[in-house]
Amino acid sequence: MTLQQRPVHVVGVGMIPFTKPGASDPYTVMGARAAKLALDDAGVDYALVQQAYVGYVYGDSTAGQAAIYGVGLTGIPVFNLNNNCSTGSSALFLARQAVESGVVECAIALGFEQMQPGALKGAYDDRPSPMGRFAEVMTQKQGFVPEAPRAAQFFGGAGRDYMAQHGIRRDTFGRISVKARQHAARNPLAVFRQTLTLDEVMAAPLVFDPLTRFQCCPPTCGAAAAIVCSAEFAKKHDLDMRVVIAAQAMTTDTPSTFESGDMRKLVGYDMTAAAAKQVYEAAGIGPEELDVVELHDCFTANELITYEALGLTPEGTAERFIVEGENTYGGRVVTNPSGGLLSKGHPLGATGLAQCAELVWQLRGQAEQRQVEGARLALQHNLGLGGACVVTLYQSQR
């Protein structure tokens, strides 16, 4: 957690349309394109950017340089990041921190992923897996199903534990997918834009109980980027200062992850709750003041438990929150107007920066059909097992 030392503005964002694996450009092309979009949006020449933080999960060392060299060869420091699914937000965290501390005046955060079809898997089998301890705890709690994707077993198990504790209906999770598709239908950058009925979601093949295929995010290729700078830099270059990072926190696992016996905590519930608490306290606001949220819905079960971890609804009330439409337009807070990971897609390294782009557009009033009317406070939640969670609060200064 870092307390704000000086304001950091998000002055430019860029995101390319997400695609299915095999249908994308190479990561070098995608990354450079997203970076150029963010620079163009900001109206900043790349020569003025002093540091670059570049994130990806599947790629060789210095792939960050290979991508951003497509923008220019200015000799600046380029840092490569891999923090699983929270990689993009980790890049943003470090870029923000560099500006906030006065190390630089302007930095770029870039994330991309060129993925392969199928479930996520590790790249190496000749060394300990970073997920080994997590898998061991999961297996002790609920066993392991070799034919089911491991990630679905983690988050499906979290959904099962929530069902056991609060007695909710199985199709409550399915309602989240219906909402995600309705939102994505308004987003030209999303992979899956066709709507689904609850019956269609629930009738889809079961991946891991209670999750059907339409309740699991797809492997996706894509890239996104953000330009952050100080107020002084923005004023000097006449940049758009409407969006400021009001607070940001990053957390990792604590003993409760492994010792609680609760699958929700194994997949990051406590990391999320801790990061959100730090952000609310630093900004001096409560979750009831939020207008729009982009949260990490890699599976519907994670969206449901994250509602409570972020304080959007009290513990044990997520089903009512969903059934009564409090999570969408006309409700208390619009969650994942982009369609989220479930429908927009989840190119791991790009996800956090795509969430950033969506929320910046919302706070500028540029989200077109997805616009949340009068949005002034926006929260971003990006989670990676293994583990890391980044929560970011953006504020409109319109």
N, C-alpha and C positions, 0 to 999 in steps of 0.2 A: 504494500500500500504506500502510495506517495501523496502527501498533502500538496495541494496546489501551491506553487511558488509564484508563478506568473501565468496569465491566461495563455492557453494554446488553442488556436483556431484551426478548424478543418476548412481549408479554403478551396480545395478541389478534390473531386472523387471521380473515379472511372471504373466501369465494369463492362466486360464484353458479354454477349449472350452465352449462357451456359449450354453445353451440348452433351450428348451421350458419348461414352468412350468410342474412339474410332472415327468420330465425325468432326474432331477439332483440328485446329492447326497445332504444330509442335509448341511445346511450352515456351520456347524462346520467342515465338511470334505472338502467342497469347499474352505473355507477360509484358513485352514491349508495347503492345497495343493498349493494354489497360493503363500502363504508366503514362503513355502519351495522352490518353483520354483524360486522366486526372490532371496532368499538366495543362492541357488545353482548357479544361473546366476552370482551373485556377487562374489561367492567364499568366503562368510563370514559365520562364525559360529554364530548361534543365540545368543550365550553367549556374543558376542561382541556388540549386539544391546542394546542401552541404554533406548530407549523409543519406544512405539508403539502407533500409531494413527489408529483407526479402525472405518470404516464407514459402515453404513447400514441404511435403511429406515424402513423396516418392520421387527421388531424383538424386543425382550425384552431387558431391561437394562442389561449391562454386557455381551451381546452376543459377544462382541469383545473379552473378555477374554475367553469365551467358545471356540471361533475359534482358537485363537492364542495359547491357552494352548495345542493344538494339535501339536505345534511346540516345545514347551518347557515350563518349569516352572522355570523361572529365577528370578522372583520377581520384574521385571521392571514395571514402570508406564505404564498402558494401558488406553488410553483415548477413550471413545466411542463417535461417531459423527453422527448426523443426520441433514443434510442440504438439504433435498429433492434430486433432481437429480444432484446437485453439491456436494454431500457428498464425493465422492472419491477424488475430487480435493481439497476439504476442508481439508481432512486428509493429503494430500500431502503438502498443504500450511503450516500446523502446523508443520509437520515433517521437512520441509525445514527451517522454521523459527527457530526451536529449534537448528538446526545445524548451521545455519547462525549466530545466536546470540552468539554461543559458549556455550550454555547450555549443549549440548551433542555433541559428535563427529560422532555418527551413529544412525540413526532411521529408523524404518520401517513404511510405510503407507500401509494399507490393506483395501480393500473394498470388500463387498460381498452382494448378495441378493438372497434370496429364495422366489420367487414370486408365486402368484396364478394366474390362467387364468383370463382374462377379464380386463376391464378398471381399472385404478387406482382409489382408493377411500380411504377416511380417516378411521382411526381405531376406532374413538370414535364418538358417537352421543349425549353425555350428557354434552358437553362443547363447547365453541366457537371454530370454525375451524380457523386454521392459515390462511386459504385461504378465509375467510369470506369477508374481505374488497375487495379482488380481484374479487370475485364472484359478489359482489354488484355492483362494477363499470362495470363489463362486462354486467351484466343484464340490467343496466340502458342504456348501449350503444347499445346492440344488442338483448336483450331478453335472455331467457334461454329455451333450448329444453330438456325436461326431459329424452327423449329416447336416446340422444346423449352423448357420454363421455364428461365430463366437460373439460378435458385437450384439446380435439380436438376442443371444442368451443373457448377456449382461443386462440389457435394458428391458427385455421381456421379463426377466426375473424381478427387476425393480417394479414393473407393472403388477406382477403377481403379488409381491409383498404389499403393495398399496391396496390391491383388491382385498387381500386377507385382513388388512388392518381396518379398512373403511367400508367394505362391503359394496363396492360400486359395481355397476353393470359392465360387462365386457365391451358392449358396443359404445360405451362412453369414450373409449380410446378411438374408436372408428370415427366418431363425430369430429375429432381433431383433423383427420384426413379430409373429411368433407369440407371443413372450413378452409384448410390449406389450399385445396383445389379451387374453391370459389375465389380466394384472394389471387392465386396465380393466374387465373383467367384474365385478370386485369394487368398482368405484368408481361410485356413483350420479351423480357430477358430470361424468363423462366423456361425450364425444360418441359414440364408437364402443365399444359394450360387447359386441358379438357376437364370439365367438372365431373364429379362422381357422386352417386347417391350413397346413403349409408348402407343400403342393401348390397350395392356393388363392392363397397369396401370390405364388408364383413364376409361376403361370399368368395373373396379372392383366396388363393392358396395360403394356407397357414405356414408362416416361416418359423415362428416359435411362439407358442401360446403366451399371451393373448394376441400376438401381432400377426396380422395378415400382410401380404405382399405390399398392399397400398399404404401400410403403416410404417414402412421402412424407407429411408431416403435412398435414392439411387446413386451408384457411382457416377461421377460427373467430371467433365473437363471444363476449365474456365480460369479466369483471372480477374482481379480487381485491385484497385490502388487508391491511396489517399495522400494528399499533400497537407502537412501540418506546419504551422509557423507561429511566430510570436506576433503580438499585436503591433509591435513596432515595425516588423518586417511587412506586415499586411498594409499598414498605413503608408509606409514608404513607397510601396509598389501598387497602391490603390486596389487592393484585393478585396474579395467578398468576405466580410467578417461576421456574417450573420450567425454562424454556428461555432460554438465554443465547447470544448470538452470541460464540463463542469466538475467532474470527478471520475476517477478510474482506479480500479483495484485488480490485482492478480493474486490468486491464492493457489496453493497446492495441497496435497493430502495431509491429513492429520491422523492420529491413531484411530479415530472413530471410523475411518474408511474401512479398516480391516478388522476392527474388534467389535463392531456393533451387532454383527449378525443380520444387518438390514441391507438388502440389495440396493435400496435407494441410496444409501450412503456410499456403497461401493462404487456407484456410478456418478458420484460427485455432488450429492445433495448438500452435504455440509460445506464443501468448497464454495458452492453457489451461494448458500445462505450467508457465509462469512464475507464473501466479496461484496454481495449486495448491501449488507449491513455497513461495511466500511464506506461504500459509495454514498449511501443515504446520509450517514453521519457527516461525511466530509462536505456534502453539498447542502446539508441542512434541510432536506426534504424527506417526505415519506412516499412509499409506493403508491398511495392513493392519489398523488399529484401527477403521476405519469399519464401521458396521452397515447403513447405508442411504444411498443416493445418488439424488438427482433430477438428471439431467443432460440436456443440450440435444440431444435426439434429433429434430431437425427432419427428418432423413433417417436411415435405418438406417446408412448409411456413416458419418455423424458420430458416432453412438453407438459404433460399433466403434472408430474411431480415438480417441475420447475416453476409452475404458477405459484406453488406454495413456498418453495425455497426463496423466490424473489419477493415474497410478501404480497403478491397481487391478489391473493385470496387467503383467508385463514386456513390453517392445517385441517385437513379432513373435509374441505368444502369444494374441492376442485370439480367434482361432478356437477354440483349445482352451478358453478361458475361457467361450465361448458354448456350444459343443457339450457340454461337461461340466456345464452348468447352474450354473456358479459365479456367474452374474449374476442369480439369482432365489432364491426361497424354498428353503431347504435348502442353498444354495450359500454362497460366501464372503461376498458382499455383495449385498443386494437392490437392484437398479437400477430406478428408475422404477416404484415400486409403484403410483403413480397411473395408470399406463398411458402416461405420458409425452406428449410433443407428438404422437407418432404416433397415439395413440388417445384421449387426453383432449382433445386439440385445442391449437391454438397461436394464441390471440388476442394478437398480438405484445406490446402494452404490458402485458398481464396475466400473461404466462407466468411471469416471474420471481417474482411475488408468489404465484401459484398453487403454484409449487414450494415457496416458503416455507411456505405454509399446510399443504401435505402433510407436510412434514418436522416442523413444529410438532406436528401431530396425531400423527405417529409417535412423537415423543419424549415426548408426554404420555400415550401409550397409548390414544389416541382414534381410531385408524384403522380400527377395526372389522374387517371381513373382510380388509383389506389389512395389518393390523398385523404389523410385523416384531418378533418376540418379543424383549423385553429391549433394544430400541434405545436407545442412549445417545449415540452420536455420528453426526451426519447431515451430509452434504456436499451442497451445491447448486452446480450449474454452469450458467451462463446465458451464451450466446454471441450476439453480433450482428456480422454482416459489416459492414465499413466503417471501424473495427471496434472492438469492445469485448468484454471477457470479465470476468465477475464470478463469483468463487468464494467461497462463504460456508460456514463451519463452525458448526453449531449443537451445543450440548451440553445434555444433560438434567441437571438438578440434583435429580431425584427422589430 
